[in-house]
Amino acid sequence: MVAVFQDRAISGSSAANRPGFQKMMRAAESKSFDVLVAEDIDRISRDQGDWHAARKRFEFLGI
């Protein structure tokens, strides 16, 4: 395990105000990990637009 990304007590309805989500995306961009494990998709984002944007970025990065 490389890192744990979390946003405790912060709504998952928008990625914009979630420092843990932003940190995860920066780590992905810097190729700090190549596999992402989550309990459920809604743990990554509850907003479908944010989820699909992140998923597409992960796919582009080979994650």
Buried (B, 14 or more C-beta within 10 A) or exposed (E): EEEEBBBEEEEBEBBEEBEBBBBBBEBBEEEEBEEBEEEEEEEBBBBEEBBEBBBEEBEEBEB
